[in-house]
Amino acid sequence: WGGWERGAPQASRAAYLLSKMTTLPMLVGSAVHTALAEELRRVRNNPTTESLSSARAANRAQSLVRSTFEGSEAKKWRVMSPKQAPPMEEHYYGDSGYAPDLERHVERAGEAVRALFRSPEFAGWTADPSQWLTIDDLVETKVGGEPMLFAIDFATKMPDGTALFLDWKTGRPKGEVGDQLLSYAFAARQKWGVDPATVRCSAVYLPGM
């Protein structure tokens, strides 16, 4: 803990660096999440002048994959915060035979965003920015008297009176996401006063991934 602070002990700094380490598939997922959050927030902050742009979000995701990979390859994490310049496992451990198909992963990130925007479900979910509850914002709630922090990728109130909580997924389906999504319903009452009985939670596995 505290490894991000200047003057932190070497062991803490090393632990923080390793906690930010990533791989290309993980980088693609992170870039897609970041690009979607930025695009949705742009509209939330300026609903009368901005509209969602698939091209802008896809280009942003692709740019993030490429720039983060190149920064790791240049070992920028040695002189910058690993939060801004995360190391990739292969670069950190010096795998001389590492020759990934970077452009294939760049395209995967863009296609995941574009495919989501093409879906009629996404258009329905994002139709009314005034009803959006959260966009990957850090939410604090309490479970058994203990604080719990998490971020919900996207949540909105729907015309039928339900509240929809969505979690973008860029990996393969996993059974344990059910518990994660159920925790969102619990938070809905505490944070937004939403009746848990009206909450619908869904993991959205993005096409192209």
C-alpha positions as CSV (number, residue, x, y, z in Angstrom):
1,W,0.0,0.0,0.0
2,G,1.3,3.5,-0.8
3,G,3.6,2.2,-3.5
4,W,2.5,5.0,-5.8
5,E,3.9,7.7,-3.5
6,R,7.2,9.3,-4.1
7,G,9.7,8.1,-1.5
8,A,7.7,4.9,-0.8
9,P,9.8,1.9,0.2
10,Q,11.3,-0.1,-2.7
11,A,9.2,-3.2,-1.8
12,S,5.9,-1.1,-1.9
13,R,6.9,0.5,-5.2
14,A,7.7,-2.9,-6.7
15,A,4.4,-4.3,-5.5
16,Y,2.5,-1.4,-7.0
17,L,4.3,-1.8,-10.3
18,L,3.4,-5.5,-10.5
19,S,-0.2,-4.8,-9.6
20,K,-0.4,-2.6,-12.8
21,M,1.2,-5.2,-15.1
22,T,-0.9,-6.3,-18.0
23,T,-1.0,-8.5,-21.1
24,L,-2.2,-7.7,-24.6
25,P,-5.7,-9.3,-24.1
26,M,-6.0,-7.5,-20.8
27,L,-4.9,-4.3,-22.5
28,V,-7.6,-4.7,-25.2
29,G,-10.3,-5.1,-22.5
30,S,-9.1,-2.1,-20.5
31,A,-8.9,0.1,-23.6
32,V,-12.5,-0.8,-24.6
33,H,-13.8,0.0,-21.1
34,T,-12.0,3.3,-21.0
35,A,-13.1,4.3,-24.5
36,L,-16.8,3.5,-23.7
37,A,-16.7,5.3,-20.4
38,E,-15.2,8.4,-22.0
39,E,-17.7,8.5,-24.8
40,L,-20.7,8.0,-22.5
41,R,-19.4,10.7,-20.1
42,R,-18.9,13.1,-23.0
43,V,-22.6,12.9,-23.7
44,R,-23.6,12.9,-20.1
45,N,-21.7,16.1,-19.5
46,N,-23.0,17.8,-22.7
47,P,-26.4,16.1,-23.5
48,T,-27.6,19.0,-25.7
49,T,-24.5,19.4,-27.8
50,E,-23.0,15.9,-28.0
51,S,-24.1,12.6,-29.4
52,L,-22.6,9.2,-29.1
53,S,-20.0,8.4,-31.9
54,S,-19.0,4.9,-32.6
55,A,-16.1,6.0,-34.8
56,R,-14.7,8.3,-32.1
57,A,-15.0,5.6,-29.4
58,A,-13.5,2.9,-31.6
59,N,-10.6,5.1,-32.6
60,R,-10.0,5.9,-28.9
61,A,-9.9,2.3,-27.9
62,Q,-7.5,1.5,-30.7
63,S,-5.3,4.4,-29.9
64,L,-5.1,3.3,-26.3
65,V,-4.0,-0.2,-27.2
66,R,-1.3,1.0,-29.5
67,S,0.1,3.8,-27.3
68,T,0.1,1.7,-24.1
69,F,1.8,-1.2,-25.9
70,E,4.4,1.1,-27.4
71,G,5.0,2.8,-24.0
72,S,5.6,-0.5,-22.4
73,E,7.9,-1.6,-25.2
74,A,9.9,1.6,-24.5
75,K,9.8,0.8,-20.8
76,K,8.2,4.1,-19.9
77,W,7.2,2.5,-16.6
78,R,10.7,3.0,-15.4
79,V,10.4,6.8,-15.4
80,M,6.6,7.3,-15.2
81,S,3.9,6.1,-12.9
82,P,2.9,2.6,-13.8
83,K,-0.7,3.8,-13.6
84,Q,-0.1,6.1,-16.6
85,A,2.5,3.7,-18.3
86,P,1.7,0.1,-17.2
87,P,4.3,-2.6,-18.0
88,M,3.4,-5.6,-20.0
89,E,4.6,-9.0,-18.7
90,E,6.5,-9.8,-21.8
91,H,8.4,-6.4,-21.8
92,Y,9.0,-6.4,-18.1
93,Y,10.5,-9.9,-18.0
94,G,12.4,-9.4,-21.2
95,D,11.0,-12.1,-23.5
96,S,13.3,-11.6,-26.5
97,G,11.1,-13.9,-28.7
98,Y,8.0,-11.8,-28.1
99,A,6.5,-10.7,-31.4
100,P,2.8,-10.2,-31.0
101,D,0.4,-9.3,-33.8
102,L,-0.3,-5.8,-32.3
103,E,-2.5,-4.7,-35.2
104,R,-4.8,-7.7,-34.8
105,H,-5.4,-6.7,-31.1
106,V,-5.8,-3.0,-32.1
107,E,-8.5,-4.1,-34.6
108,R,-10.2,-6.3,-32.0
109,A,-10.6,-3.3,-29.7
110,G,-12.1,-1.2,-32.4
111,E,-14.5,-3.9,-33.6
112,A,-15.7,-4.6,-30.0
113,V,-16.8,-1.0,-29.7
114,R,-18.3,-0.8,-33.2
115,A,-20.3,-4.0,-32.7
116,L,-21.7,-2.7,-29.4
117,F,-22.8,0.6,-31.0
118,R,-24.4,-1.3,-33.9
119,S,-26.7,-3.3,-31.5
120,P,-30.3,-2.1,-31.2
121,E,-30.1,-2.9,-27.4
122,F,-27.3,-0.4,-26.9
123,A,-29.4,2.3,-28.6
124,G,-32.2,1.6,-26.3
125,W,-30.0,1.6,-23.2
126,T,-28.5,4.9,-24.0
127,A,-31.5,6.7,-25.5
128,D,-32.1,9.1,-22.6
129,P,-28.9,10.5,-20.9
130,S,-31.1,12.2,-18.2
131,Q,-31.9,8.8,-16.8
132,W,-28.3,7.5,-16.7
133,L,-27.3,6.6,-13.1
134,T,-23.5,5.9,-13.4
135,I,-20.8,5.5,-15.9
136,D,-17.9,3.5,-14.4
137,D,-17.9,5.9,-11.4
138,L,-16.5,4.7,-8.1
139,V,-19.5,3.8,-5.9
140,E,-19.3,3.3,-2.2
141,T,-21.8,1.2,-0.3
142,K,-21.8,-0.8,2.9
143,V,-22.2,-4.5,3.4
144,G,-22.6,-5.7,7.0
145,G,-21.5,-2.3,8.2
146,E,-18.2,-2.5,6.2
147,P,-17.5,-0.1,3.3
148,M,-17.3,-1.6,-0.2
149,L,-16.0,0.2,-3.3
150,F,-16.7,-0.8,-6.9
151,A,-17.4,0.7,-10.3
152,I,-20.4,-0.1,-12.4
153,D,-19.7,0.2,-16.1
154,F,-23.1,1.6,-16.9
155,A,-26.5,1.9,-15.2
156,T,-29.7,3.7,-16.4
157,K,-33.4,3.9,-15.6
158,M,-35.5,2.4,-18.3
159,P,-38.9,3.6,-19.6
160,D,-40.7,0.5,-18.1
161,G,-39.6,1.6,-14.6
162,T,-36.8,-0.9,-14.2
163,A,-33.1,0.1,-13.5
164,L,-30.6,-1.6,-15.8
165,F,-27.1,-2.3,-14.6
166,L,-24.6,-3.4,-17.2
167,D,-21.1,-4.8,-17.0
168,W,-19.1,-4.8,-20.3
169,K,-17.2,-8.1,-20.7
170,T,-14.3,-8.6,-23.1
171,G,-13.4,-12.1,-22.1
172,R,-15.1,-15.5,-22.1
173,P,-18.4,-16.0,-20.2
174,K,-17.8,-16.9,-16.5
175,G,-20.3,-18.2,-14.0
176,E,-19.1,-16.1,-11.1
177,V,-20.2,-12.7,-12.6
178,G,-23.7,-13.4,-11.1
179,D,-22.5,-12.5,-7.6
180,Q,-20.8,-9.4,-8.9
181,L,-24.0,-8.2,-10.6
182,L,-26.2,-9.1,-7.6
183,S,-24.0,-6.7,-5.5
184,Y,-25.1,-3.9,-7.9
185,A,-28.7,-4.5,-7.0
186,F,-27.8,-4.2,-3.4
187,A,-26.0,-0.9,-4.0
188,A,-28.9,0.5,-6.1
189,R,-31.0,0.9,-3.0
190,Q,-28.3,2.6,-0.9
191,K,-26.9,4.9,-3.6
192,W,-29.9,5.8,-5.7
193,G,-32.9,4.7,-3.7
194,V,-33.8,2.1,-6.4
195,D,-36.0,-0.8,-5.3
196,P,-33.9,-3.9,-5.8
197,A,-37.0,-5.7,-7.2
198,T,-36.9,-3.4,-10.2
199,V,-33.2,-3.9,-10.9
200,R,-32.1,-5.9,-13.9
201,C,-28.4,-6.8,-14.1
202,S,-26.6,-8.1,-17.2
203,A,-23.1,-9.0,-18.3
204,V,-22.7,-7.8,-21.8
205,Y,-20.1,-9.9,-23.7
206,L,-18.9,-7.7,-26.5
207,P,-18.8,-9.0,-30.0
208,G,-15.5,-9.2,-31.7
209,M,-13.7,-10.4,-28.6
